[in-house]
Amino acid sequence: MQTKFLGTGGAFDVDYLNSAALLRFREKNILIDCGFTVFPALVHKNLITKVGHIMLTHLHNDHIGSLPTLLLYKSIIEKAPRPVILYPSEPFKQQLFSILEPQVKDPDKYAEFVPLEQFTGINAIDTFGQHSEGMQTYAFVFDEGGNRIAYSGDLGKPETLFDRLDKMNPLRTCVFHEITFNAENTGHTFYKKLLPYLTNYEVFGYHCDPTQNPLDNPVRLVFYEPDFMA
């Protein structure tokens, strides 16, 4: 599995673009999240034609802000087949529809919506309310060829993801986990909460301003890993 990040910043880290990744999984290209900087990044990096499948961790603007533009571009400019949006639950799909309809009118015209459960090798982990009170969020786990990638989404309680990983069959696992350097930011994972998991998992932090990285942080940041950057 090849993972290329289009950005590694949070909602306000405009210099580092919204966190999103293009994952090559089972011969398909899956875009994970599509915040307001993602469409321009895909165009500038000549990657937009590769987007065939889309997954969303949650519906905040820095994770879906340019999704309508992407869908319209694929249809009107590329004249490409509809991208497949893999959704983890029916209520989540309905929430997404309510956001897309004012902008594209008929979401089914511009995307094919497929339940994630029909896609082999991907598990969604329900992290409801652990980023923003009352909000539905998800982490995703991808298994292929004896390797595993976990993508946290925005998650204030990392144990929700790692406890689930601990119960899965053991595989070589790379975890991309959002991270904050502010202990008072309970909607995201404070970096010190990730330290207990570094022994058993290869963990990389994203969704942050890398210039604020504390000297005592042992978690490697995606921004400084060229192999992970698009």
C-alpha positions as CSV (number, residue, x, y, z in Angstrom):
1,M,0.0,0.0,0.0
2,Q,1.3,3.4,-1.0
3,T,0.2,6.4,1.0
4,K,0.8,10.0,-0.2
5,F,-0.4,13.0,1.8
6,L,-1.7,16.0,0.0
7,G,-1.5,18.1,3.2
8,T,-0.7,17.5,6.9
9,G,-2.1,20.6,8.6
10,G,-5.1,21.3,10.7
11,A,-8.0,23.6,10.0
12,F,-5.9,26.7,10.6
13,D,-2.5,25.5,9.4
14,V,-2.9,26.9,5.9
15,D,0.9,26.7,5.2
16,Y,0.7,22.9,5.5
17,L,-2.7,22.4,3.8
18,N,-5.6,20.3,5.1
19,S,-4.7,16.8,6.1
20,A,-5.7,14.3,3.4
21,A,-4.1,11.3,1.8
22,L,-4.2,9.4,-1.5
23,L,-3.9,5.6,-0.7
24,R,-3.2,3.0,-3.3
25,F,-5.1,0.0,-2.0
26,R,-5.9,-3.2,-3.9
27,E,-5.2,-1.5,-7.3
28,K,-7.6,1.4,-6.4
29,N,-6.7,5.0,-5.5
30,I,-8.7,6.1,-2.4
31,L,-8.7,9.7,-1.4
32,I,-9.1,10.0,2.4
33,D,-10.7,13.3,3.2
34,C,-11.2,16.3,0.9
35,G,-10.8,19.6,2.8
36,F,-10.9,23.0,1.3
37,T,-7.2,22.9,0.2
38,V,-7.4,19.4,-1.3
39,F,-8.9,20.1,-4.7
40,P,-6.3,22.7,-5.5
41,A,-3.5,20.4,-4.2
42,L,-4.8,17.5,-6.5
43,V,-4.7,19.8,-9.5
44,H,-1.3,21.3,-8.8
45,K,0.2,17.9,-8.2
46,N,-1.4,16.4,-11.3
47,L,-3.1,13.7,-9.2
48,I,-6.7,14.6,-9.7
49,T,-7.2,12.0,-12.5
50,K,-6.1,9.3,-10.0
51,V,-9.0,9.8,-7.6
52,G,-11.5,7.0,-8.2
53,H,-12.7,6.3,-4.6
54,I,-13.3,8.7,-1.7
55,M,-13.6,8.1,2.1
56,L,-14.3,10.7,4.7
57,T,-13.4,10.6,8.4
58,H,-16.0,13.2,9.3
59,L,-17.8,16.2,7.9
60,H,-15.9,19.3,9.1
61,N,-14.9,21.8,6.5
62,D,-11.2,21.0,6.6
63,H,-12.1,17.4,5.7
64,I,-14.9,17.9,3.1
65,G,-14.6,21.6,2.1
66,S,-13.7,21.0,-1.6
67,L,-15.5,17.7,-2.2
68,P,-18.4,19.3,-4.2
69,T,-15.8,21.0,-6.4
70,L,-13.9,17.8,-6.9
71,L,-17.1,15.9,-7.9
72,L,-18.1,18.6,-10.4
73,Y,-14.6,18.7,-11.9
74,K,-14.5,15.0,-12.4
75,S,-17.9,15.1,-14.3
76,I,-17.7,18.4,-16.2
77,I,-14.0,18.8,-16.9
78,E,-12.6,15.3,-16.9
79,K,-15.9,13.7,-18.1
80,A,-14.7,10.8,-16.0
81,P,-16.8,8.0,-14.4
82,R,-18.4,9.0,-11.1
83,P,-16.0,8.6,-8.2
84,V,-17.1,6.0,-5.6
85,I,-17.8,7.4,-2.2
86,L,-17.5,4.6,0.4
87,Y,-19.7,5.5,3.4
88,P,-19.5,3.8,6.8
89,S,-23.2,4.1,7.8
90,E,-26.5,5.2,6.4
91,P,-26.9,8.2,8.8
92,F,-23.4,9.4,7.8
93,K,-24.4,9.1,4.1
94,Q,-27.6,11.2,4.8
95,Q,-25.6,13.9,6.6
96,L,-23.2,14.0,3.7
97,F,-26.1,14.3,1.2
98,S,-27.5,17.3,3.2
99,I,-24.2,19.1,2.7
100,L,-23.8,18.2,-1.0
101,E,-27.3,18.8,-2.2
102,P,-27.2,22.6,-2.0
103,Q,-24.0,22.6,-4.1
104,V,-24.5,19.8,-6.6
105,K,-28.3,19.4,-6.4
106,D,-28.2,15.6,-7.2
107,P,-25.3,13.9,-5.4
108,D,-26.0,10.6,-7.1
109,K,-25.4,12.2,-10.5
110,Y,-21.8,13.0,-9.5
111,A,-20.8,10.1,-7.2
112,E,-21.6,6.5,-6.7
113,F,-22.4,5.9,-3.0
114,V,-21.4,2.4,-1.8
115,P,-21.6,1.0,1.7
116,L,-18.1,0.5,3.1
117,E,-19.1,-3.0,4.3
118,Q,-19.1,-4.1,0.6
119,F,-15.4,-3.3,0.2
120,T,-13.1,-6.1,1.4
121,G,-10.1,-5.2,3.6
122,I,-11.3,-1.9,5.1
123,N,-12.7,-1.6,8.6
124,A,-14.4,1.6,10.0
125,I,-14.0,2.3,13.7
126,D,-16.8,4.3,15.1
127,T,-15.3,7.3,17.1
128,F,-18.5,9.2,17.7
129,G,-18.1,12.3,19.9
130,Q,-14.4,11.8,20.4
131,H,-13.4,14.8,18.3
132,S,-16.4,17.1,18.6
133,E,-19.3,16.6,21.0
134,G,-22.2,14.9,19.2
135,M,-20.4,14.6,15.9
136,Q,-19.9,11.3,14.0
137,T,-16.3,10.6,13.2
138,Y,-14.5,7.5,12.0
139,A,-11.0,5.9,11.9
140,F,-10.2,3.5,9.1
141,V,-8.0,0.4,9.0
142,F,-6.8,-1.0,5.7
143,D,-5.4,-4.6,5.4
144,E,-3.6,-5.8,2.3
145,G,-0.9,-8.4,1.7
146,G,0.1,-8.9,5.3
147,N,0.4,-5.2,6.0
148,R,-2.0,-2.9,7.8
149,I,-2.5,0.9,7.7
150,A,-4.6,2.7,10.3
151,Y,-5.8,6.3,9.7
152,S,-7.2,7.9,12.8
153,G,-9.2,10.9,11.5
154,D,-9.6,13.5,14.2
155,L,-9.6,11.7,17.5
156,G,-9.2,12.9,21.0
157,K,-8.9,9.4,22.6
158,P,-6.3,7.3,20.8
159,E,-7.1,4.2,22.9
160,T,-10.3,3.8,20.8
161,L,-8.2,3.0,17.8
162,F,-5.3,1.2,19.4
163,D,-7.5,-1.0,21.6
164,R,-9.2,-2.1,18.4
165,L,-5.9,-2.7,16.6
166,D,-4.7,-4.8,19.6
167,K,-7.7,-7.1,19.1
168,M,-7.0,-7.7,15.4
169,N,-4.9,-10.4,14.0
170,P,-1.3,-9.3,14.3
171,L,0.1,-7.6,11.2
172,R,2.9,-5.2,10.5
173,T,1.0,-1.9,11.1
174,C,1.7,1.7,10.2
175,V,-0.6,4.1,12.1
176,F,-1.2,7.7,10.8
177,H,-2.5,9.5,13.8
178,E,-3.6,13.1,14.1
179,I,-1.7,14.9,16.8
180,T,-1.7,18.1,18.8
181,F,1.0,19.7,20.9
182,N,-1.5,21.6,23.1
183,A,-2.6,19.5,26.1
184,E,-5.8,21.6,26.4
185,N,-7.0,20.7,23.0
186,T,-9.1,17.7,24.0
187,G,-10.6,17.3,20.6
188,H,-7.3,16.0,19.2
189,T,-4.7,13.6,20.6
190,F,-2.0,15.2,22.7
191,Y,1.3,13.8,21.6
192,K,2.2,12.3,25.0
193,K,-0.9,10.1,24.8
194,L,0.7,8.3,21.8
195,L,3.9,7.4,23.6
196,P,2.6,4.1,25.1
197,Y,1.9,2.8,21.6
198,L,5.2,3.4,20.0
199,T,6.6,0.0,21.2
200,N,4.2,-2.1,19.2
201,Y,3.2,0.2,16.3
202,E,5.0,2.4,13.8
203,V,3.2,5.8,14.4
204,F,3.4,9.0,12.3
205,G,1.7,12.2,13.3
206,Y,-0.3,14.5,11.1
207,H,-2.9,17.3,11.3
208,C,-0.5,19.8,13.0
209,D,1.8,22.7,12.5
210,P,5.2,20.9,12.4
211,T,7.1,24.1,13.5
212,Q,5.4,23.7,17.0
213,N,6.8,20.2,17.4
214,P,8.3,19.9,21.0
215,L,11.9,18.7,21.3
216,D,10.8,15.8,23.5
217,N,8.3,14.4,20.9
218,P,9.5,11.0,19.6
219,V,6.5,10.6,17.2
220,R,7.7,11.2,13.7
221,L,5.7,13.7,11.7
222,V,4.4,12.9,8.2
223,F,5.5,16.4,7.1
224,Y,9.1,15.4,7.6
225,E,8.8,12.1,5.8
226,P,9.4,12.6,2.1
227,D,8.2,9.1,1.2
228,F,4.7,10.0,2.5
229,M,4.3,13.4,0.8
230,A,2.7,13.7,-2.6
